[in-house]
Amino acid sequence: MRLTLARLLLLAGVLAQGATSVRAQQSLEVQPHSSSDSAATAEAGADKSALIDQSTLPNATEVKGSRPRVDPSVIEPAKTSLTKPLSSLASPASLALPTTTSEVKIKELRPLTLAEVEELAEVNSPSLKQAKSKVEQARLTLSAAYSAWYPTIGVSSGLSYKDQELHNASKENEYTEQYSYTQDWTTSFSATASWNLIDPKRVPQIAKARDTYEMERNTYLISLRELRLNAANAYFILQRQDEGVDVAQSGLRASLVSLRDAKARFKAGVATKLEVLEAETQLSQDQTQLTDYLGKQSIARRNLATLLDLPQNITPTAADPTRVVGLWQPSLEESIIAAYAFREELDRLILQISTNNSDANISLANIQPVIDLSNTFGSQRDEGINGTAASQTDWGNYTWNANNTVGIGFKWTIFDGGRAWADYRKNKQKAQESEFQFASQRDAIRAEVEQSFYDLKTSTQTLKSTGMGVLSARESLRLSRLRFQAGVASQREVVDNQRDLTRNQQAYANSMYLYNESIYNLRRRTGLDLIEACDISDLPVQEQKGEIYNPIDVPINPIPLENPACKVSILQAD
């Protein structure tokens, strides 16, 4: 039964891939556990590329290290300043807040290329600045943690002045009166030094701070990758809406021409009222579609402006024509392995495991002995004037003392009710949880890469088919117009073909967007930037001769069509 199921799965894979070789079959079949099936055993033995024993796979900590360090060289660093042409598009001050309508009124539509959008995103993005600030905070926390290795030294000093008068009178035998006064200056100085000779918390706390610093650096690189992806996708969406507006405008102009012709034929008595109504209906639909795409275009522009944190009175537009960004060079398997190697999300989880282990060690350190060494030095000097009723004065009275104390302290929590061990086990469970998260993230990364890879394959084929659809619909519209003007076709046929052309043009524009989106998704999901540039080829423009058909009356603007293979003409048969 299992062999039969394996063969069925194999057959499905062969049909999908177009492969029929026996060797492929032998390598993909699942081996049954039963030794009675000699045929299956022979097939498995014939191919040495049997399924890999998963237990032999290296541990992630062996590949990346138990506490991996961030390698910024795997990604192009973010730009820190804008080039001169973009200097006027610097983001407003972080606390700037418009208070009048004139401050938010759009005064400029600024065309931007994809490269300029990426530059503005890297320099202006508040989220990237936040991630960078967190990296600096973690670095300073690490520096503070290192201070536990050094002694603590403190000094103090003081200066005081005392002015005292004393009167003493007595009437026991005879009246007597005593008077004295004091003017005293006191100076003091002390210095204290302490150092933890043995502190079980010190090492795990420093390790945790170091891992936290590396995690924040990883988070910054993840944010940078996500920002570049979001900026590119926002730009592609804007290009898609621009194409939608252009196609809708072209369809609307064509509908106006169709309505004009229908009214003229109806007035001449060679057409029915139905043809006029059909043309009016199509015109209304095209107007609605244009309004819809104009709204989507405005939203896409403002979304891009928000992502780039542009000045409040500037709206970006797409300067680049809609083009295929290129070819993805690595294979699926190479893309998956690259994702495992370069994705910072996996490194961050390994660091999380290390951080949890450090927390566990800190918990145990709470019930381990601590020994510290201290030294205290102090001195004091008193100097002043003492006076009596007899006006006897001594200007040289002073006292001075100094002392130095050295001590060793010992502290040990012998019993805490089991709290330390409970915290230790809890943090060890957190470390194990992070291991499970690593497994989930690993599977999710592969799924993301495969999804983007197959989306790219689908978009490639869709791009080709929709391009063919545009060419076919364009030719059908041309022929239907010729038939209409020759009086052998109805206005309905022209309207239907115009609608088909508009639909195919929109589908083609959407395919272009999905293709570019898949390319940049792959770049983000793998950590690679291996995109081969394409030679651009446009959809051919049908040139008409004679006066029967005037392309000015019915403008059909060609939509650029990049060959999915970048080298083979779209009109060439497979």
Protein Blocks (a to p, Z undefined) as FASTA:
>chain_A
ZZmmmmmmmmmmmmmnopabfklmmmmpccdfbfklmmlmmmmmmpmkbccdfklpccfk
lmnopadcddfklpccddfbdcfklmmmpccdfkbccfbfklmpcfbdcdddfklmmmmm
mmmmmklmmmmmmmmmmmmmmmmmmmmmpccddddddddddddddddddfklmccddddd
dddddddddddddddfbafklmmmmmmmmmmmmmmmmmmmmmmmmmmmmmmmmmmmmmmm
mmmmmmmmmmmmmmmmmmmmmmmmmmnopacfklmmmmmmmmmmmmmmmmmmmmmmmmmm
mmmmmmnopafkbccddfbdcddfbdcfbdfklmmmmmmmmmmklmmmmmmmmmmmmmmm
mmmmmmcccddddddddddddddddddfkopacfkbccddddddddddddddfbgghmmm
mmmmmmmmmmmmmmmmmmmmmmmmmmmmmmmmmmmmmmmmmmmmmmmmmmmmmmmmmmmm
mmmmnopacfklmmmmmmmmmmmmmmmmmmmmmmmmmmmmmmmmnopacdcddddddddd
dddedjkbcfklmccdddddddfklmacfklcZZ
